[in-house]
Amino acid sequence: MKIFKILFILLISSTTYGQVKIGENTNSIDTSSLLELESSNKAFVLTRITNIEMTNMTPLNGALVYNTDEKCIYQYNGTWVNLCDTGTDNQQLSFDSDTNIISLVNGGTVDLSKFINTDDQQLSINNNILTLEDGGTVDLSNYLDNTDNQEITDFSLNGTILTITLENGNTQTVDIASSSSDDQKLSIDNNILTLEDGGTVDLSNYLDNTDNQKISDFSLNGTILTITLEN
């Protein structure tokens, strides 16, 4: 009888050591589980200790505690790691101006090429309206010598400088960067248009130079500059 009791105790001990389930459905445990907790109205609570108590401990790697001072769970892996940390590691950044690539010291890159203005968009023109492939237009009518209604036969864009070729072979250049409106004051002297914050536009090329007229007035509506001649 004693032998049976000893075997029974050893059998129970072996089963308990192999797999343990606490809570509900104790007869159902996954084959890969060493320990399972199951409950619909009770929680698993980690060891709750203060900062001082935690730093005085040297547990096995993988140990978990709840730090009541920091109100967060910590894991021990040679040192205590705050699992609530956002992961900001203050990495240094470097920028390659040739490739427009931002690199993190510890790995990872961001390609800024698609945010740079040189994006090789196709240009088209119809009735003196310059259209960009991805949207946006520039009305070139004001840059023509309207005394002979010439058509634009060709154009090229280098940065913000637009070079226009007219029907008679003459060319004009336009800096379309200056088309942005920022409420600056304008002044004019000897056909030189000056912006309040700096920058000038020589309007001489847009005059009918056969009679050397002076510009008597001008107005700006959005990106459209209207010029009034002496006559």
ZATINU-113283 format. One line per 3 residues: number of its first residue (from 1); their letters; for each residue y, z, x of C-alpha. Coordinates in nm, 3 decimals. Each point is the difference from the previous one (the first is absolute). Example, Ala and Ser with C-alpha at 12.3 -4.5 7.8 and 13.67 -1.06 7.14 Angstrom:
1	AS	-0.450/0.780/1.230; 0.344/-0.066/0.137
***
This chain:
1	MKI	0.000/0.000/0.000; 0.240/0.084/0.285; -0.072/-0.335/0.162
4	FKI	0.097/-0.183/-0.323; 0.323/0.201/-0.023; 0.091/-0.091/0.358
7	LFI	-0.071/-0.372/-0.060; 0.208/0.010/-0.320; 0.297/0.156/0.184
10	LLI	-0.026/-0.256/0.283; -0.015/-0.286/-0.253; 0.316/0.124/-0.177
13	SST	0.179/0.049/0.333; -0.088/-0.352/0.115; 0.125/-0.154/-0.324
16	TYG	0.322/0.201/0.010; 0.065/-0.097/0.360; -0.066/-0.369/-0.066
19	QVK	0.241/-0.054/-0.290; 0.224/0.235/-0.197; 0.185/-0.065/-0.322
22	IGE	0.236/0.251/-0.156; 0.144/-0.016/-0.350; -0.110/-0.225/-0.283
25	NTN	-0.315/-0.217/-0.010; -0.160/0.182/0.293; -0.322/-0.198/-0.044
28	SID	0.182/-0.326/0.070; 0.109/-0.057/0.360; 0.045/-0.319/0.200
31	TSS	-0.265/-0.057/0.267; 0.267/-0.037/0.270; 0.184/0.323/-0.090
34	LLE	-0.036/0.317/0.202; 0.230/0.194/-0.232; 0.133/-0.103/-0.342
37	LES	0.249/0.176/-0.225; 0.028/-0.102/-0.364; 0.219/0.153/-0.269
40	SNK	0.225/-0.119/-0.278; 0.216/0.315/-0.004; -0.018/0.159/0.345
43	AFV	0.146/-0.107/0.336; -0.114/0.017/0.359; 0.247/0.220/0.194
46	LTR	0.025/-0.021/0.379; 0.057/0.299/0.224; 0.363/0.105/-0.049
49	ITN	0.171/0.126/0.317; 0.348/0.026/0.152; 0.137/-0.192/0.297
52	IEM	-0.065/0.287/0.239; -0.354/0.053/-0.127; -0.074/-0.372/0.027
55	TNM	0.129/-0.037/0.358; -0.206/0.302/0.105; -0.318/-0.179/-0.110
58	TPL	-0.209/-0.241/0.210; -0.255/-0.134/-0.249; -0.239/-0.294/0.025
61	NGA	0.153/-0.348/-0.015; 0.029/-0.111/-0.361; 0.091/0.344/-0.134
64	LVY	0.241/0.003/-0.296; 0.238/0.275/-0.114; 0.290/0.030/-0.242
67	NTD	0.313/0.118/0.182; 0.192/0.222/-0.241; 0.320/-0.016/0.209
70	EKC	0.010/-0.380/0.016; -0.168/-0.041/-0.341; -0.226/-0.270/0.135
73	IYQ	-0.358/-0.063/0.114; -0.062/-0.004/0.376; -0.296/-0.147/0.189
76	YNG	-0.116/0.120/0.342; -0.087/-0.268/0.255; 0.073/0.176/0.326
79	TWV	0.343/0.077/-0.147; 0.111/0.071/-0.355; 0.117/-0.317/-0.182
82	NLC	0.217/0.016/-0.312; -0.163/-0.234/-0.254; 0.326/-0.012/-0.200
85	DTG	0.181/-0.163/0.292; 0.161/-0.332/-0.100; -0.113/-0.162/0.323
88	TDN	0.344/-0.088/0.139; -0.056/-0.020/0.375; 0.342/-0.112/0.126
91	QQL	-0.134/-0.307/0.177; 0.234/-0.204/0.214; 0.084/-0.352/-0.114
94	SFD	0.054/-0.309/0.214; 0.146/-0.336/-0.105; -0.070/-0.342/0.153
97	SDT	0.300/-0.221/-0.078; -0.191/-0.314/0.102; -0.276/0.048/-0.259
100	NII	0.190/0.228/-0.244; -0.295/0.247/0.013; 0.049/0.377/-0.034
103	SLV	-0.282/0.196/0.170; -0.105/0.366/-0.028; -0.092/0.176/0.325
106	NGG	-0.338/0.111/-0.140; -0.076/-0.336/-0.158; 0.114/-0.199/-0.301
109	TVD	0.257/-0.278/-0.029; 0.247/-0.138/-0.251; 0.094/-0.370/0.011
112	LSK	0.367/-0.045/-0.095; -0.006/-0.379/0.037; -0.001/-0.059/-0.376
115	FIN	0.317/0.206/-0.032; 0.190/-0.206/0.259; 0.228/-0.273/-0.130
118	TDD	-0.163/-0.274/0.206; -0.281/-0.071/-0.244; -0.029/-0.379/0.032
121	QQL	0.087/-0.065/-0.363; 0.020/-0.360/-0.109; 0.345/-0.128/-0.100
124	SIN	0.080/-0.262/-0.261; 0.327/-0.147/-0.125; 0.099/-0.158/-0.329
127	NNI	0.355/-0.087/-0.110; 0.136/0.196/0.297; -0.192/0.319/-0.103
130	LTL	-0.202/0.142/0.291; -0.314/0.181/-0.127; -0.228/0.234/0.197
133	EDG	-0.377/-0.019/-0.060; -0.029/0.366/-0.103; 0.314/-0.002/-0.215
136	GTV	0.375/0.005/0.055; 0.252/-0.284/0.004; 0.323/-0.093/0.179
139	DLS	0.255/-0.233/-0.161; 0.122/-0.233/0.277; 0.244/-0.193/-0.218
142	NYL	0.304/0.184/0.135; -0.085/-0.104/0.355; 0.018/-0.374/-0.075
145	DNT	0.298/-0.229/0.050; 0.036/-0.067/-0.371; 0.246/-0.285/0.045
148	DNQ	-0.286/-0.246/0.045; -0.291/0.174/-0.184; -0.238/-0.027/0.294
151	EIT	-0.357/0.120/-0.044; -0.175/0.230/0.246; -0.264/-0.200/0.185
154	DFS	-0.149/0.270/0.224; 0.031/0.366/0.089; -0.147/0.260/0.237
157	LNG	0.011/0.380/0.011; 0.019/0.196/0.327; 0.025/0.372/-0.073
160	TIL	0.285/0.020/-0.249; 0.168/-0.323/0.120; -0.053/-0.293/-0.237
163	TIT	0.073/-0.345/0.145; 0.069/-0.266/-0.264; -0.013/-0.376/0.065
166	LEN	0.211/-0.213/-0.237; -0.059/-0.350/-0.122; 0.240/-0.148/0.256
169	GNT	-0.175/0.176/0.290; 0.253/0.281/0.045; -0.130/0.356/0.020
172	QTV	0.135/0.336/-0.115; -0.127/0.350/0.083; 0.004/0.295/-0.240
175	DIA	-0.082/0.364/0.082; -0.172/0.103/-0.324; -0.013/0.364/0.115
178	SSS	0.370/0.021/-0.083; -0.079/-0.086/-0.362; -0.088/0.363/-0.087
181	SDD	0.266/0.174/-0.208; 0.088/0.356/0.103; 0.348/0.047/-0.152
184	QKL	0.179/-0.059/0.332; 0.364/-0.104/0.001; 0.069/-0.359/0.106
187	SID	0.299/-0.141/0.189; 0.079/-0.351/0.119; 0.218/-0.139/0.278
190	NNI	0.005/-0.360/0.126; -0.313/-0.075/-0.204; -0.194/0.291/0.162
193	LTL	-0.159/0.225/-0.264; -0.033/0.360/0.129; -0.217/0.279/-0.150
196	EDG	0.135/0.354/-0.013; -0.292/0.147/0.200; 0.000/-0.281/0.257
199	GTV	-0.127/-0.355/0.014; 0.182/-0.327/-0.059; -0.070/-0.339/-0.152
202	DLS	0.187/-0.309/0.117; 0.067/-0.202/-0.316; 0.157/-0.294/0.179
205	NYL	-0.320/-0.205/-0.021; 0.000/0.027/-0.379; 0.347/-0.153/-0.045
208	DNT	0.086/-0.362/-0.064; 0.137/-0.048/0.351; 0.171/-0.330/-0.082
211	DNQ	0.319/0.184/-0.100; -0.019/0.337/0.187; 0.057/0.205/-0.315
214	KIS	0.028/0.378/0.024; -0.207/0.235/-0.216; 0.236/0.159/-0.251
217	DFS	-0.242/0.231/-0.185; -0.365/0.102/-0.031; -0.227/0.215/-0.215
220	LNG	-0.353/0.137/0.039; -0.241/0.028/-0.297; -0.335/0.133/0.117
223	TIL	-0.095/-0.236/0.283; 0.224/-0.287/-0.125; 0.326/-0.044/0.196
226	TIT	0.263/-0.211/-0.182; 0.273/-0.147/0.226; 0.337/-0.133/-0.126
229	LEN	0.174/-0.258/0.222; 0.370/-0.050/0.055; 0.012/-0.279/-0.258
***
